[in-house]
């Protein structure tokens, strides 16, 4: 887990509601609903960035500037 740092000021990024954002790479997630539920049960967690059942397509920016979809 990595605390997201602000780009326009020194220190961590703070949301409009005064919360911090933690970035985590879980690798390949086979059961995103279960992980989402477990994360939300952690005291202090407000929400996740998992869009379960909300998207039919995802866009991925590649290092070479191209975009792939799934």
C-alpha positions in Angstrom: 0.0 0.0 0.0 1.3 3.5 -0.9 -0.1 6.8 0.3 -0.8 8.9 -2.8 1.2 12.0 -2.7 0.0 15.4 -4.1 1.6 16.8 -7.2 0.8 20.5 -6.7 1.9 20.7 -3.0 4.1 18.9 -0.5 2.6 16.0 1.3 -0.2 13.5 0.7 -3.2 14.0 -1.5 -6.3 14.9 0.5 -9.8 14.5 -0.9 -12.5 17.2 -0.7 -13.8 15.4 2.3 -10.4 15.4 4.1 -9.6 11.7 3.4 -6.3 10.2 2.2 -6.0 7.9 -0.8 -4.1 4.7 -0.5 -3.0 2.9 -3.8 -2.7 -0.9 -3.7 -1.8 -3.3 -6.4 -3.5 -6.6 -5.8 -2.3 -8.2 -9.1 -4.9 -10.4 -10.8 -8.1 -10.3 -8.7 -10.4 -13.4 -9.3 -13.2 -12.3 -6.9 -13.3 -8.5 -6.8 -16.6 -8.5 -4.9 -15.0 -10.4 -2.0 -12.0 -8.1 -1.9 -14.2 -5.0 -2.0 -16.2 -6.3 1.0 -13.1 -7.1 3.0 -11.5 -3.7 2.3 -14.7 -1.9 3.3 -14.7 -3.8 6.6 -11.3 -2.2 7.6 -11.9 0.5 10.2 -11.4 4.0 8.7 -11.9 2.9 5.0 -14.5 5.2 3.4 -14.8 3.5 0.0 -12.8 1.7 -2.7 -12.0 2.5 -6.3 -13.4 -0.8 -7.5 -16.2 -0.4 -10.0 -17.9 -3.8 -9.6 -20.8 -4.5 -12.0 -20.6 -0.9 -13.2 -18.5 -1.1 -16.4 -18.7 -3.3 -19.5 -15.3 -2.1 -20.9 -12.0 -0.9 -19.4 -9.4 1.3 -21.1 -5.7 0.8 -20.2 -3.1 3.5 -21.2 0.2 1.8 -22.3 3.7 3.1 -21.8 4.0 3.7 -25.6 0.9 6.0 -25.5 -1.4 3.5 -27.0 -4.7 2.4 -25.4 -5.9 -1.1 -25.1 -9.4 -2.2 -24.1 -10.9 -5.2 -22.3 
